[in-house]
Amino acid sequence: MNKETTQANGTASTVDLVKKSLARRYKSEKRFRMMGLLAVIFSLACLASLFISIFGSGYTAFQQTVIELEIELDPLVLNPNNLSGADFNGLVKTSFFKLFPEVTDRREKKKLFSLLSSGASYQLMDIIKTHPEKIGTAISLWVPADDDVDMLMKGHINRSLPEAERRLDDVQLSWIDRLAEKGKIKKKFNTTFFTAGDSREPELAGIWGATCGSFYTLIITLLLSFPIGVAAAVYLEEFAPKNRFTDVIEVNINNLAAVPSIVFGLLGLAVFLGFFGLPRSSSLTGGLVLTLMTLPTIIIAGRAALKSVPPSIREAALGIGASKTQMVAHHVLPLAMPGMLTGAIIGMARALGETAPLLMIGMVAFIVDIPGGFTAPSTALPVQIFLWADSPERGFMEKTSAAIMVLLLFLVVMNSAAVFLRKKYEKRW
């Protein structure tokens, strides 16, 4: 009887211990889940604050302040046969001074004319060259205002500050107010930001030149890195013998994927510029450097995609008489291609956002012209952001944030394309 009681008590105590242990483990699991949820919420909050900060600083760059001028296209000044020697700047000055006839002092006229951007005369020149038949008539033209006027209209200059602490004095503020009363000044969508190259003047600077440079650079990178990376992945995974030599190659490929990008820039500087003498600050050189940087990523993703194909596919192909090359080309590679494309897109997205290797090969140069080819001097969008971020003008600050928004949009689109391809074409075995 005592023995049975002891056994019953022992069983009861064991059950109690198990229940206590289970309760403790459930609490621990609940705490772990809560910590994970808090970590995700904190990460999302930080990301949201970053995006809000960038958007808050850059959305005003998509607007531009313009001033309306009534310009008389005097045929005595504009000779259709010699427009390159015409005084377009004088025509802009004359039409602008007519809005303020009381301003006669030379110093005051200079201060008044500083409200207009230096690009106003070039805009007039482009219109006359495109439409020479307008010579002899009067046209209404909205020309860009100076960046200080633009900042004032966007609320980035505090009018209540003392005159010595503002970039625009009280007289200039009164002139701007008169233009606003007459309806001669307004804000419009900033097409210049998307159609122009870099400029020393914030109101004339755009991202089109840097975007073209990034496009040409990525074309070179894709044309070289994808076929080479796929071929290397296929060889290492399907054909290479498993020995010490291939082990060394695999280890080095994995190590290269973690090498800082600036090392590839130094390699490009020494090899492509120093040894081969390729053109400096060109998309061709930048594409070659980024190819070296993205190859390890594409090779690793390609090998992972090949490993995901079941061995039964290989055995079935070989069983019906296919050679090993036919088995890889007609059966394994098509099934692994979605994963390879995903890796290539992720590699291209990384290349699009890289700055350090491009700085080392001279793509940090100030380039105004839109690049017309792979060997033309150019810059890239991340490098353009780096240049604008280093400028002291307030106008370039909003341009920097706006360019970051455009770059983030490109990166989101590329990564979304990678996710779409993986979800649409991948097969689960």
C-alpha positions in Angstrom: 0.0 0.0 0.0 2.8 2.4 0.9 4.6 1.5 -2.3 1.5 2.3 -4.4 1.1 5.6 -2.6 4.7 6.5 -3.2 4.4 5.7 -6.9 1.2 7.8 -7.2 2.9 10.7 -5.4 5.9 10.4 -7.6 3.8 10.4 -10.7 1.9 13.5 -9.5 5.0 15.4 -8.8 6.4 14.6 -12.2 3.3 15.9 -13.9 3.5 19.0 -11.8 7.1 19.6 -12.8 6.3 19.1 -16.5 3.4 21.5 -16.3 5.5 24.1 -14.6 8.2 23.6 -17.2 5.6 23.9 -20.0 4.2 27.1 -18.5 7.7 28.5 -18.2 8.5 27.6 -21.8 5.3 29.1 -23.1 6.1 32.4 -21.3 9.6 32.4 -22.7 8.2 31.8 -26.2 5.7 34.6 -25.7 8.5 37.0 -24.6 10.6 36.0 -27.6 7.7 36.6 -30.0 7.0 40.0 -28.3 10.7 41.0 -28.7 10.7 40.0 -32.3 7.5 42.0 -33.0 9.0 45.0 -31.2 12.2 44.7 -33.2 10.2 44.7 -36.5 8.1 47.6 -35.4 11.2 49.6 -34.4 12.9 48.8 -37.7 9.8 49.9 -39.6 9.6 53.1 -37.6 13.2 53.9 -38.3 12.7 53.2 -42.0 9.5 55.3 -42.1 11.2 58.2 -40.3 14.1 58.0 -42.8 11.7 58.1 -45.8 9.6 60.9 -44.2 12.8 63.0 -43.7 14.0 62.4 -47.2 10.5 63.2 -48.7 10.1 66.3 -46.5 13.4 67.7 -47.6 13.1 66.8 -51.3 9.5 67.1 -52.5 9.9 70.8 -53.1 12.5 70.1 -55.7 9.8 68.9 -58.0 8.6 72.5 -58.2 10.4 75.5 -59.7 9.8 79.2 -59.4 9.5 81.0 -62.7 9.0 84.7 -63.7 7.0 85.9 -66.7 8.7 88.3 -69.1 7.3 90.1 -72.2 10.2 90.0 -74.6 10.3 91.9 -77.9 12.4 90.0 -80.4 14.0 93.0 -82.1 15.2 91.9 -85.6 18.0 94.5 -85.3 19.4 92.4 -82.3 18.5 89.0 -83.6 20.0 88.3 -87.0 18.6 85.0 -88.3 21.9 84.3 -90.1 24.0 84.9 -87.0 22.1 83.9 -83.9 25.2 82.8 -82.1 26.3 86.4 -81.8 23.0 87.8 -80.7 22.7 89.5 -77.3 20.0 87.3 -75.7 21.1 88.4 -72.3 20.4 92.0 -73.2 16.9 91.3 -74.4 16.1 89.5 -71.1 17.5 92.4 -69.1 15.6 95.0 -71.1 12.3 93.2 -70.7 12.8 92.6 -67.0 13.8 96.2 -66.3 10.6 97.4 -67.9 8.7 95.8 -65.0 10.5 98.2 -62.6 11.0 101.5 -64.5 11.9 103.3 -61.3 15.1 101.3 -60.9 17.7 103.4 -62.7 20.8 103.1 -60.5 23.4 100.7 -62.0 23.9 98.9 -58.7 20.2 98.5 -58.1 19.8 97.1 -61.6 22.4 94.5 -61.0 20.6 93.6 -57.7 17.3 93.4 -59.6 18.7 91.3 -62.4 20.1 88.8 -59.9 16.5 87.7 -59.2 16.6 85.9 -62.6 18.5 82.8 -63.2 21.5 82.8 -65.6 19.6 80.2 -67.6 17.0 82.7 -68.8 19.0 83.9 -71.7 19.8 80.3 -72.8 16.2 79.4 -72.7 15.4 82.4 -74.9 18.2 81.3 -77.3 16.8 77.8 -77.6 13.3 79.1 -78.4 14.6 81.4 -81.1 16.8 78.7 -82.7 13.8 76.4 -82.7 11.3 79.0 -84.0 13.2 81.7 -85.9 10.0 82.9 -87.5 9.1 84.6 -84.2 11.8 87.2 -84.7 10.1 90.6 -85.0 7.3 89.8 -82.7 6.8 89.9 -78.9 6.5 86.7 -76.9 5.5 85.9 -73.3 8.2 83.7 -71.7 8.3 82.1 -68.2 12.0 82.0 -67.3 13.5 80.4 -64.2 14.1 82.5 -61.1 17.4 82.5 -59.1 17.7 79.8 -56.5 17.4 82.3 -53.7 14.1 83.5 -55.0 13.1 79.9 -55.4 13.9 79.1 -51.8 11.9 82.1 -50.7 8.9 81.1 -52.6 9.1 77.6 -51.2 9.3 78.9 -47.6 12.9 77.9 -47.0 14.0 81.6 -46.3 12.6 83.2 -43.2 11.4 86.8 -44.1 11.3 87.7 -40.4 15.0 87.4 -39.9 17.2 90.5 -39.9 18.3 91.7 -43.3 21.9 90.8 -42.6 21.0 87.2 -41.9 19.1 86.8 -45.2 20.4 86.1 -48.7 17.7 88.5 -50.0 17.5 92.1 -48.7 14.4 94.1 -48.0 14.5 95.8 -51.4 14.6 92.5 -53.3 11.8 91.2 -51.1 9.7 94.2 -52.1 10.4 93.5 -55.8 9.4 89.9 -55.4 6.1 91.0 -53.7 5.4 93.3 -56.6 5.9 90.5 -59.1 3.5 88.3 -57.0 0.9 91.1 -57.0 1.1 91.4 -60.8 0.9 87.6 -61.2 4.4 87.6 -62.8 5.9 84.9 -60.6 4.6 81.4 -59.8 5.7 77.9 -59.1 5.4 75.1 -61.7 6.4 71.5 -62.1 10.2 71.3 -62.4 10.8 69.5 -65.7 14.4 70.8 -65.7 15.1 68.4 -62.8 14.3 65.4 -65.1 15.7 66.7 -68.4 18.9 68.6 -67.7 22.4 67.6 -66.6 24.4 69.0 -63.8 25.0 72.7 -63.3 26.7 75.1 -60.9 23.3 76.8 -60.4 20.8 74.8 -58.3 17.8 76.0 -60.3 19.3 74.6 -63.6 20.7 71.3 -62.3 19.0 68.0 -63.2 19.5 64.3 -63.0 19.1 63.3 -66.7 22.9 63.3 -67.4 23.5 61.1 -64.3 20.6 58.8 -65.2 22.0 58.3 -68.7 25.4 57.5 -67.2 23.9 55.0 -64.8 22.0 53.4 -67.7 25.0 53.0 -69.9 27.0 51.7 -67.0 24.4 49.1 -66.0 24.1 48.0 -69.7 27.8 47.2 -69.7 27.6 45.5 -66.4 24.6 43.3 -67.4 26.0 42.3 -70.7 29.3 41.1 -69.1 28.4 39.9 -65.7 25.3 37.8 -66.5 26.6 35.5 -69.2 30.0 35.2 -67.4 28.4 34.6 -64.0 25.9 32.0 -65.4 28.7 30.2 -67.3 30.9 30.1 -64.2 28.0 28.8 -62.0 27.2 26.1 -64.5 30.8 24.9 -64.8 31.5 24.9 -61.0 28.2 23.2 -60.2 27.8 20.7 -63.0 31.2 20.1 -64.7 34.1 21.0 -62.4 35.8 18.1 -60.7 35.6 18.2 -56.9 39.2 18.7 -55.9 41.4 21.2 -54.0 41.6 23.6 -56.9 37.9 24.0 -57.3 37.6 24.3 -53.5 40.0 27.2 -53.6 38.0 28.9 -56.4 34.7 28.5 -54.5 36.2 29.9 -51.3 37.6 32.9 -53.2 34.3 33.6 -54.9 32.6 33.6 -51.5 35.2 35.9 -50.1 35.0 38.3 -53.1 31.3 38.7 -52.4 32.2 40.3 -49.1 35.0 42.5 -50.3 34.4 46.2 -49.8 33.4 47.8 -53.1 36.1 50.4 -53.0 38.7 47.6 -53.5 37.2 46.9 -56.9 37.5 50.7 -57.6 41.2 50.5 -56.8 41.5 47.5 -59.0 39.8 49.3 -61.9 42.0 52.3 -61.4 45.2 50.2 -61.6 44.1 47.8 -64.4 41.6 49.5 -66.6 42.9 53.0 -66.4 46.6 52.5 -65.6 47.3 49.4 -67.6 44.8 49.3 -70.5 44.4 53.0 -70.8 40.6 53.1 -71.0 38.9 56.5 -71.0 38.6 58.0 -67.6 35.2 58.9 -66.2 33.4 56.8 -68.8 30.5 54.4 -68.6 32.7 51.7 -70.2 35.2 51.8 -67.4 32.5 52.0 -64.7 30.7 49.1 -66.2 33.8 46.9 -66.1 34.5 47.8 -62.5 30.9 47.0 -61.5 31.1 43.8 -63.5 33.9 42.6 -61.2 31.9 43.6 -58.2 28.6 41.9 -59.2 30.1 38.7 -60.6 30.5 36.9 -57.2 26.9 37.7 -56.3 25.6 36.3 -59.6 27.8 33.2 -59.4 26.6 32.4 -55.9 22.9 33.0 -56.8 23.4 30.9 -60.0 24.9 27.9 -58.1 22.1 28.1 -55.5 19.5 28.0 -58.3 21.2 25.0 -59.9 21.4 23.2 -56.6 17.6 23.7 -56.1 16.9 21.6 -59.2 16.1 18.0 -58.0 18.6 15.2 -59.0 15.7 13.3 -60.5 15.6 15.8 -63.4 19.2 15.1 -64.2 18.8 11.3 -63.8 15.7 11.3 -66.0 17.5 13.3 -68.8 20.5 11.0 -68.7 18.3 8.0 -68.6 16.6 8.8 -71.9 20.0 9.1 -73.6 20.9 12.8 -73.2 24.5 13.8 -72.9 25.6 15.8 -69.8 25.7 19.0 -71.9 22.2 18.4 -73.2 21.0 17.6 -69.8 22.3 20.9 -68.4 21.3 23.0 -71.4 17.8 21.6 -72.0 16.6 20.6 -68.6 18.6 21.9 -65.6 19.4 25.4 -66.8 15.8 26.4 -67.9 14.6 25.3 -64.5 17.3 27.3 -62.7 17.1 30.4 -64.8 14.4 32.2 -62.7 16.7 32.0 -59.7 19.6 33.2 -61.8 17.6 36.1 -63.1 16.7 37.0 -59.6 20.3 37.0 -58.5 21.3 39.1 -61.5 18.6 41.7 -60.8 19.8 41.9 -57.1 23.3 42.3 -58.3 22.3 45.1 -60.7 20.4 46.8 -57.9 23.6 46.8 -55.8 25.6 48.1 -58.7 23.1 50.9 -59.3 23.5 52.1 -55.7 27.3 51.9 -55.6 29.4 55.1 -55.3 32.9 54.2 -54.0 34.2 52.2 -57.0 33.0 54.9 -59.4 34.7 57.7 -57.4 38.1 55.8 -57.8 37.8 55.8 -61.6 37.0 59.5 -62.0 33.2 59.5 -62.4 33.0 62.1 -59.7 34.0 64.8 -62.3 31.7 67.7 -62.9 30.0 66.9 -66.2 27.3 69.2 -67.7 26.7 67.5 -71.1 24.4 64.5 -71.4 26.6 61.4 -72.3 26.1 60.2 -75.8 27.7 56.8 -75.6 29.6 54.3 -73.5 33.0 56.1 -73.9 31.7 59.6 -73.3 32.5 61.4 -70.0 29.7 60.7 -67.6 28.7 60.3 -64.0 26.2 58.1 -62.2 23.2 58.9 -60.1 24.7 57.9 -56.7 27.8 60.0 -57.5 25.6 62.9 -58.5 23.9 62.7 -55.1 27.3 62.7 -53.5 28.3 65.8 -55.4 25.2 67.7 -54.5 25.3 66.7 -50.9 28.7 68.3 -50.7 27.4 71.7 -52.0 26.7 74.5 -49.5 23.7 76.0 -51.4 20.2 75.3 -49.9 18.9 74.6 -53.4 21.2 71.6 -53.8 20.0 70.2 -50.5 16.5 69.6 -51.8 18.0 68.4 -55.1 19.9 65.8 -53.1 16.9 64.5 -51.4 14.8 64.4 -54.6 17.6 62.5 -56.4 17.7 60.0 -53.5 13.9 59.5 -53.9 14.4 58.8 -57.6 17.2 56.3 -56.8 15.2 54.6 -54.2 12.3 54.3 -56.7 14.6 52.6 -59.2 15.9 50.2 -56.5 12.4 49.3 -55.3 11.3 48.6 -58.9 14.3 46.4 -59.5 13.9 44.4 -56.3 10.2 44.1 -56.9 11.0 42.7 -60.4 13.3 40.2 -58.7 10.5 39.1 -56.3 8.0 38.9 -59.1 10.2 36.7 -61.3 10.9 34.4 -58.3 7.3 34.1 -57.4 6.1 33.7 -61.0 8.6 31.2 -62.4 10.1 29.3 -59.5 9.0 25.7 -59.0 8.8 24.1 -55.6 9.8 20.4 -55.6 
